Amino acid sequence: MTAQTKVALGNDHRGVDAKRRVLATLASLDCAVADLGSNAPAGVDYPDFAFAVAEAVATGKADRGVLICATGHGMCIAANKVPGVRAVNCRDIVDAEMSRTHNNANVLCLSADLLGEDLMEQIIRKWFETPFETGGRHDRRLAKIAQFETAQSKK
C-alpha cells in the first residue's frame, strides 16, 4: 500500500452508519477516499453503488474499493460482474489476509449487520496492509481469470 492509496467507497442504506467507521479507519491508513455511497437511510439499490466502485477500480481511478451492505453478499456479487475486479466478502482476519496474499483482491465487501466495530476495523487494516504474494501459482491463477474475462468480452 502506498502512502496515498486511492480508495473508492460505496454503501447502500444499510451501510450508512458503518461507513462512518470505515472512513475513520481509512483516514488512519492515510488513504484518499472517494465516497460514492449513500448518505441517507432511505432504501436504495446496492448494485448501483457496487458497479460505481467496481468501475472506479477496474479503470484505475481507484487502487482499491470498499463496499458495505447488510451482509456484503449482494455487493460482492454485483462488483464481480465488472471485468478486472476481484471482490471478496470478508468476515474475519484470515479471510482478509488470504484474499490479499493469494487472490490480490481489489474490492473488499463488508457486512454492516454482522460485523462488530472492532472486527470491521481489524479486517480493513489487515486487508489494506497485506501485500499480494507475487510470483508462482498465484500470478498464474490470476492470469487465467484475466484470460477468461477477456475471452468472455469477445463473445
C-alpha positions in Angstrom: 0.0 0.0 0.0 1.3 3.4 -0.9 1.1 6.5 1.3 -1.9 7.8 -0.7 -3.8 4.7 -1.8 -6.9 5.8 -3.7 -10.0 4.1 -2.4 -13.5 4.1 -3.8 -16.0 3.6 -1.0 -19.6 2.6 -1.6 -22.6 1.6 0.5 -26.3 1.2 0.4 -28.8 2.4 3.0 -27.9 -0.4 5.4 -24.2 0.6 5.4 -24.6 4.3 6.2 -23.7 4.0 9.9 -20.9 1.6 9.2 -19.4 3.9 6.6 -18.6 6.5 9.2 -16.4 4.0 11.0 -14.8 2.8 7.8 -14.0 6.3 6.7 -12.2 6.9 10.1 -10.2 3.7 9.6 -9.2 4.5 6.0 -8.2 8.0 7.1 -5.9 6.5 9.8 -4.3 4.4 7.0 -3.7 7.6 5.0 -6.0 6.6 2.2 -7.5 9.2 -0.2 -11.2 8.2 -0.3 -13.8 8.9 -2.9 -17.2 8.4 -1.2 -19.5 7.0 -3.8 -22.1 5.7 -1.3 -25.5 6.6 0.0 -25.7 9.0 3.0 -29.5 8.5 3.6 -31.3 5.8 5.4 -33.9 5.6 2.6 -33.8 2.3 0.7 -31.5 2.3 -2.4 -30.3 -0.5 -4.7 -26.9 -1.9 -3.8 -25.9 -2.8 -7.4 -25.7 0.9 -8.3 -23.0 1.5 -5.7 -21.2 -1.8 -6.3 -20.9 -1.0 -10.0 -19.7 2.5 -9.4 -16.9 1.4 -7.1 -16.0 -1.6 -9.2 -15.7 0.5 -12.3 -13.5 3.0 -10.5 -11.2 0.2 -9.5 -11.3 -1.5 -13.0 -10.5 1.7 -14.8 -7.7 2.7 -12.4 -9.4 5.7 -10.9 -9.1 3.9 -7.6 -6.4 1.5 -6.4 -8.9 -0.4 -4.3 -12.5 -0.4 -3.3 -14.6 -1.0 -0.2 -18.3 -1.8 -0.3 -20.8 -2.1 2.6 -24.3 -3.6 2.7 -26.3 -5.6 5.1 -24.3 -8.9 4.6 -21.7 -7.9 2.0 -23.0 -10.7 -0.3 -25.0 -8.5 -2.7 -22.3 -6.0 -3.2 -19.7 -8.8 -3.8 -21.9 -10.5 -6.4 -22.5 -7.2 -8.3 -18.9 -6.0 -8.1 -17.6 -9.2 -9.5 -19.6 -8.7 -12.7 -17.1 -5.9 -13.7 -14.1 -7.4 -15.5 -10.8 -6.9 -13.6 -12.5 -6.8 -10.2 -11.7 -9.4 -7.6 -14.2 -8.6 -4.9 -14.3 -10.6 -1.7 -16.7 -10.7 1.3 -14.5 -10.9 4.4 -15.9 -11.9 7.8 -12.6 -12.4 9.7 -9.0 -11.5 9.6 -7.9 -14.7 7.9 -10.3 -14.0 5.0 -8.8 -10.5 4.7 -5.2 -11.8 4.7 -5.7 -14.7 2.4 -7.8 -12.7 -0.1 -4.9 -10.3 -0.5 -1.9 -12.8 -0.4 -3.4 -15.4 -2.7 -6.0 -13.6 -4.8 -4.8 -10.0 -4.9 -8.4 -8.9 -4.1 -9.0 -5.3 -5.1 -12.5 -4.8 -3.6 -13.4 -5.5 0.0 -17.0 -6.2 0.8 -18.2 -5.8 4.4 -21.3 -6.6 6.3 -22.9 -3.7 8.2 -25.1 -6.0 10.2 -22.9 -9.0 11.0 -19.5 -7.4 11.9 -18.8 -5.6 15.2 -16.9 -2.3 15.1 -13.6 -3.7 16.3 -13.6 -6.7 14.0 -14.5 -4.5 11.0 -11.6 -2.2 11.7 -9.2 -5.2 12.1 -10.4 -6.7 8.8 -9.9 -3.4 7.0 -6.4 -2.9 8.5 -5.3 -6.4 7.6 -6.7 -6.2 4.1 -5.0 -2.9 3.3 -1.7 -3.8 5.0 -1.3 -7.3 3.5 0.6 -7.4 0.2 0.0 -9.8 -2.7 2.4 -12.7 -2.9 3.7 -12.2 -6.4 5.1 -14.9 -8.5 4.4 -18.6 -8.9 1.0 -20.2 -8.6 -0.9 -17.0 -7.6 0.1 -15.0 -10.6 -0.6 -17.9 -12.9 -4.1 -18.3 -11.5 -4.9 -14.7 -11.7 -3.7 -14.7 -15.3 -6.1 -17.5 -16.1 -9.0 -15.4 -14.6 -8.0 -12.4 -16.7 -7.7 -14.5 -19.9 -11.2 -15.9 -19.2 -12.6 -12.4 -18.7 -11.0 -11.2 -22.0 -12.4 -14.2 -23.9 -15.9 -13.6 -22.5 -15.8 -10.0 -23.5 -15.1 -11.0 -27.1 -18.1 -13.3 -27.4 
